[in-house]
């Protein structure tokens, strides 16, 4: 972050930080971090991970000129800006309840789901070249099927027909030439936001399909 901040300062552009999962809310992170701010930084927060996914209330901390510009932009782009989320969230900030809810419930839930999903993935692929990126937070896992015979885009189609949804990795390598980079077609993003039963069934389906692909 310090390196990015210095680069932004050198080139005279603001550093925009998407903090939708970070501290102090919803605090879905498993590593120690310090959130810093100055006039050249724009911090973006979201309440979509604390129970308002449909409203997607956005919060920014920025220089007053930037905050005013964003406010003006929203007034134009969103002809009738939704205030429902702000009305619900305001009391949570007045007594720091937002931090309590994040630490006591939200962060712990996703940490538990992450551990559960990792254990199930390791069971399904104990003898296969399947790897899980070290989870540092958020509500997803990044899974790599090394040497997968088909692309994860094709895998997505197969799994979809069986009622399990994943996100193939090709969409995450924006602007990169991936024709000679097999890794870009061998990974998936797996949501861990569902209950244990749903998560277990989804991982079981992924295991059955992918093991069959490797065996063939």
C-alpha positions as CSV (number, residue, x, y, z in Angstrom):
1,X,0.0,0.0,0.0
2,X,2.9,2.3,0.8
3,X,4.4,1.6,-2.6
4,X,1.1,2.3,-4.4
5,X,0.6,5.5,-2.4
6,X,4.1,6.7,-3.5
7,X,3.4,5.8,-7.1
8,X,0.2,7.8,-7.1
9,X,1.8,10.7,-5.5
10,X,4.7,10.7,-8.0
11,X,2.2,10.8,-10.9
12,X,-0.1,13.3,-9.2
13,X,-3.2,11.1,-9.1
14,X,-5.3,10.1,-6.1
15,X,-5.0,6.6,-4.7
16,X,-8.5,5.0,-4.6
17,X,-8.8,2.1,-2.1
18,X,-11.8,-0.2,-2.4
19,X,-12.3,-1.2,1.2
20,X,-15.5,-3.2,0.8
21,X,-14.2,-6.1,3.0
22,X,-11.7,-4.3,5.2
23,X,-11.4,-2.6,8.5
24,X,-13.1,-1.3,10.5
25,X,-16.3,-2.8,8.9
26,X,-17.2,-5.4,7.8
27,X,-13.7,-6.4,8.8
28,X,-13.7,-9.7,6.8
29,X,-10.0,-10.0,6.8
30,X,-7.7,-12.5,8.4
31,X,-4.5,-10.5,8.5
32,X,-3.3,-7.5,10.6
33,X,-3.6,-4.2,8.7
34,X,-3.5,-0.5,9.3
35,X,-5.8,1.7,7.3
36,X,-4.1,5.1,6.5
37,X,-5.6,8.2,4.9
38,X,-4.4,11.6,3.6
39,X,-5.7,14.2,1.2
40,X,-4.4,12.3,-1.7
41,X,-6.2,9.1,-0.8
42,X,-9.9,8.1,-1.5
43,X,-11.2,5.4,0.8
44,X,-14.3,3.7,-0.4
45,X,-16.5,1.7,2.0
46,X,-19.6,-0.4,1.3
47,X,-22.5,-1.6,3.5
48,X,-23.3,-4.4,1.0
49,X,-21.4,-6.9,3.1
50,X,-23.2,-6.0,6.3
51,X,-26.7,-6.8,5.3
52,X,-27.6,-4.2,2.6
53,X,-26.7,-6.0,-0.7
54,X,-29.6,-4.6,-2.5
55,X,-29.1,-1.1,-1.4
56,X,-25.3,-1.0,-1.8
57,X,-24.9,2.1,0.2
58,X,-21.5,3.7,-0.6
59,X,-19.3,5.7,1.8
60,X,-16.2,7.6,0.8
61,X,-13.6,9.4,2.9
62,X,-11.8,12.0,0.8
63,X,-10.7,15.6,0.5
64,X,-13.9,17.8,0.7
65,X,-13.5,18.8,-2.9
66,X,-13.6,15.2,-4.0
67,X,-16.4,14.3,-1.7
68,X,-18.4,17.2,-3.1
69,X,-17.7,16.1,-6.7
70,X,-18.8,12.5,-6.0
71,X,-22.0,13.9,-4.3
72,X,-22.7,16.0,-7.4
73,X,-22.0,13.0,-9.7
74,X,-24.5,10.8,-7.8
75,X,-27.1,13.5,-8.0
76,X,-26.8,13.5,-11.8
77,X,-26.2,9.8,-12.5
78,X,-28.8,8.6,-10.0
79,X,-31.7,10.8,-10.7
80,X,-33.3,9.8,-7.4
81,X,-30.4,8.6,-5.1
82,X,-31.5,5.8,-2.8
83,X,-31.4,6.9,0.9
84,X,-32.9,3.7,2.3
85,X,-29.5,2.2,3.2
86,X,-28.3,5.4,4.8
87,X,-31.4,5.7,6.9
88,X,-31.0,2.1,8.2
89,X,-27.2,2.4,8.7
90,X,-27.0,5.8,10.5
91,X,-27.9,4.5,14.0
92,X,-25.2,1.8,13.7
93,X,-22.6,4.5,13.4
94,X,-23.8,6.6,16.2
95,X,-22.8,4.2,18.9
96,X,-20.1,2.1,17.0
97,X,-22.5,-0.9,16.8
98,X,-21.3,-1.4,13.2
99,X,-17.9,-2.4,14.5
100,X,-19.4,-4.7,17.1
101,X,-21.6,-6.5,14.6
102,X,-18.6,-6.8,12.2
103,X,-16.2,-8.3,14.8
104,X,-18.7,-10.4,16.7
105,X,-20.7,-11.9,13.9
106,X,-19.8,-11.1,10.3
107,X,-16.0,-11.7,10.4
108,X,-16.4,-14.8,12.5
109,X,-19.0,-16.3,10.2
110,X,-16.8,-15.9,7.1
111,X,-13.7,-17.2,8.9
112,X,-15.7,-20.3,9.9
113,X,-17.0,-20.7,6.3
114,X,-13.5,-20.3,4.9
115,X,-12.1,-23.1,7.2
116,X,-15.1,-25.4,6.4
117,X,-14.7,-24.9,2.6
118,X,-10.9,-25.4,2.7
119,X,-11.4,-28.7,4.7
120,X,-14.0,-30.0,2.2
121,X,-11.9,-29.0,-0.8
122,X,-8.8,-30.8,0.7
123,X,-11.0,-33.9,1.2
124,X,-12.4,-33.9,-2.3
125,X,-9.0,-33.4,-4.0
126,X,-6.6,-35.1,-1.6
127,X,-4.7,-36.9,-4.5
128,X,-5.1,-34.3,-7.2
129,X,-3.0,-31.2,-8.2
130,X,-5.5,-28.7,-6.7
131,X,-4.4,-25.7,-4.7
132,X,-6.1,-23.1,-2.6
133,X,-4.8,-19.6,-2.4
134,X,-4.0,-18.5,1.2
135,X,-7.3,-16.9,2.3
136,X,-6.7,-13.4,3.6
137,X,-10.3,-12.4,3.9
138,X,-13.4,-11.5,1.8
139,X,-16.1,-14.0,1.0
140,X,-14.4,-16.1,-1.7
141,X,-11.7,-18.7,-2.2
142,X,-9.4,-18.8,-5.2
143,X,-8.9,-22.4,-6.3
144,X,-6.3,-23.6,-8.8
145,X,-6.8,-26.9,-10.8
146,X,-3.3,-27.3,-12.2
147,X,-3.4,-29.0,-15.6
148,X,-7.2,-29.1,-15.9
149,X,-8.0,-30.7,-19.2
150,X,-10.6,-28.0,-20.0
151,X,-10.9,-24.3,-19.3
152,X,-12.8,-23.2,-16.2
153,X,-15.2,-21.4,-18.5
154,X,-16.2,-24.8,-19.9
155,X,-16.2,-26.2,-16.3
156,X,-18.6,-23.4,-15.3
157,X,-21.1,-24.6,-18.0
158,X,-20.9,-28.2,-16.8
159,X,-21.3,-27.3,-13.2
160,X,-24.2,-24.9,-14.0
161,X,-26.1,-27.7,-15.5
162,X,-25.8,-29.6,-12.2
163,X,-27.0,-26.6,-10.1
164,X,-23.6,-25.4,-8.9
165,X,-22.2,-21.9,-9.8
166,X,-18.6,-20.8,-9.8
167,X,-16.8,-17.9,-11.5
168,X,-14.1,-18.9,-14.0
169,X,-10.7,-17.2,-13.8
170,X,-10.5,-15.8,-17.3
171,X,-12.6,-12.8,-16.3
172,X,-9.9,-11.7,-13.8
173,X,-7.0,-11.3,-16.1
174,X,-8.1,-8.0,-17.7
175,X,-5.8,-6.5,-20.2
176,X,-3.4,-9.5,-20.1
177,X,-2.5,-11.8,-23.0
178,X,-3.4,-15.3,-21.6
179,X,-3.0,-17.5,-24.7
180,X,0.3,-18.8,-23.5
181,X,-0.6,-18.6,-19.8
182,X,-2.6,-21.8,-18.9
183,X,-2.9,-20.7,-15.2
184,X,-5.4,-18.0,-16.3
185,X,-7.8,-20.8,-17.5
186,X,-7.3,-23.2,-14.6
187,X,-8.7,-21.3,-11.6
188,X,-12.1,-20.5,-10.1
189,X,-13.5,-18.1,-7.6
190,X,-15.7,-19.9,-5.1
191,X,-18.1,-18.1,-2.9
192,X,-18.2,-19.2,0.8
193,X,-21.3,-17.1,1.7
194,X,-23.8,-19.9,1.8
195,X,-24.8,-22.1,4.7
196,X,-22.8,-25.3,5.5
197,X,-25.2,-27.7,3.7
198,X,-25.2,-25.6,0.4
199,X,-21.5,-25.1,0.5
200,X,-20.9,-28.8,1.2
201,X,-23.1,-29.9,-1.7
202,X,-21.5,-27.4,-4.1
203,X,-18.0,-28.6,-3.3
204,X,-19.0,-32.2,-3.5
205,X,-20.4,-31.6,-7.0
206,X,-17.2,-29.7,-8.0
207,X,-15.2,-32.6,-6.7
208,X,-17.1,-35.2,-8.6
209,X,-16.9,-33.3,-11.9
210,X,-13.3,-32.3,-11.7
211,X,-12.0,-35.7,-10.6
212,X,-13.8,-37.2,-13.6
213,X,-12.1,-34.7,-15.9
214,X,-8.7,-35.5,-14.5
215,X,-9.3,-39.3,-14.8
216,X,-10.4,-39.0,-18.4
